[in-house]
Amino acid sequence: MTITLERSLVTRTRDPKELLNAVQPHIKHLTINVLDSGMTLWDREIALLLRDHTMVSDMAERILGNAVMYTMASIEHPEVHLGVGKLVDIGVHQLILDTPVWWAICDVYNGGAYKHHAPFIKRRGDGLCLRTADFLKSIGFTIDEELWEIDGAECSPCDNKVPDSH
């Protein structure tokens, strides 16, 4: 007798735009503010970055994409100490500041637990940024090498000792 076992293959996207837009149906707070524009969450966060920072849309997309990658890595691998440079951190802060979106990210990807942001005051100069970039690549993300190399020696790490912090 021959038994054939089929292995269920689950495809995990590593596309930051898809990861961010996937939380849109899970927005529970201030839905009028967030959802009434008719924009996707990706387009909303890009528009907010462009509103608040002097940059062109291509740079906003690069920054947000890498911020989503970093955020997902910090959620998926809380045991790994990660950090971002000044440029990518702009995108991370954008996600956190749009609290209805941040709560939905935490709900969907962090099992409903709030992911705190607990940065250290002093930046690190030990290459953590570059190690974070390497880690992101190792878990399937296609990073923007230039954004990580720019700040490779200057990193703004968060305290991974704080419960559920990045």
N, C-alpha and C positions, 0 to 999 in steps of 0.2 A: 504494500500500500504506500502511495506517495502522497504526502501532504504538502501543499504549497501555501506558504505564508506570505501574504502581501504586506509590505511595510508601508504604513501611512506616511506620506511625505508632506510635511508642512513647510510651505514656503514663507520665509520671513523676508519682508521687504527691507532693504537697506537704503531706500530712497527717502531722504529727509522730507521732501515735499509730501510724499504719500503718508509718511508717518505722522506728520503734523495734521494734514487734512483728515486723517482717519479719526481724529478726536472731535471733529465738528459736530456729529450727532450727539455727542455726550456733553455738550455745553449746557449747564443747568442754571448758571447765574448770569444775570444781566444780559439775557439773550437778545433783548432789543438793541442794546449797544453793539453787541458782537455780531449778530447774525443778520440784522436788517439791511446791511449794506449790499447783500447779495454776493459778496466776495467769498472766496475760499479763505480758510484760516491762513494759508500761506500768503495769499495776496494781501490780506489784512495786516499781517505782521510786517511784510515788506513796506506797505504804505505807512505804517507807524514808524518804522526805521527811517524812512525818507522824510517823514514829518519832523522827526526829532534830531536827526543827524545830517550833517553835510556830506552826502555821498551820492553816487549815481546808482541807478537801480541794479546794475550788474553787481556792484560791490555789496549792496544790501542782500541780494540773493546769495552770494558767496558766504557772507557772514552768517546769515540765518541758517543756511544749510549746514554749516559746520557747527553752529550752536545746537541745532537739533541733534546732530550726531553725538556731540559731547553729552548732551542731556540724556539721550537714550543710553549711552555707555554708562553714565553715572547711575542710572536707574537699574540697568541690567547687571551691573557689576559693582555693587556698593563696597566690595572688599578691595577694589583697586583704587589707589590714590591717583586722582586725575586733576589736571589744572589747565586753564586756558590763558592765552595772552590777551592783551587789551582789545584787539580787534574782535576776536570771537566772543569775548565777554560782553561786548555790546549786544550781540544777538541773544546770548543767554539772559541778560538782564531784560531784554525786550520780552522774551517769553514769560519771565517771572512777573514782570510788571503788568502784563495783561492777565490779571488774576483769574477771570473766568476760563481763559484758555489754559493757564497753568494748572488750575484745579482739575480740568478735564484731562490734561496730560497725566497728572498724578493718578486720576481715577482709572484711566485706561491702561497705562503702562506701569504704574507702581502699586497696583492692587488696591487703589483707593487711599493709600497712605500719602500724606502730604510730604513732599520732598523739600526740605529746608535749604536755604541758601545761607551759608555761614562762612563768609570769606575771612581770611586772615587780613590784617592791615598791611603787613609787609609783603611785598612781592618776593618771589623766590627766583634765584638766578642759577638754579642747578640743572636746568635742562628738562624739567618736568613737562613743559609744553611739548617738546619734541618726543618725549616718551609717551605722552598722551596721544599724540598724532600716530605714533607707531602702534599703540594699542587699538586705536580706532580702525586702523587698516587691518589689524589682526582679527577683528570681529566682523569684517566684511564691508566696512564703509570705504567709499572713495573720497578721500579728504582733499581739500585744497591745500596742497603742499606749501604754496607761497604764504598763505595766511598763518600757518603754523610756524614756518621758518622765520617770519618777520619778528615774532615775539618769542622765539625759541629759548632765549636766555632770560626772558622776563615773564614770569608766570604769576597769575593771581589765583593761587589754590584755595580751595575751601577746606574746612576742617572736616575730614572724613571720620573723625572720632565722635562728632555730634551724631546722635541717632538719626538715621535717614537723612543725611546731609550730603551735599555734593560740593 
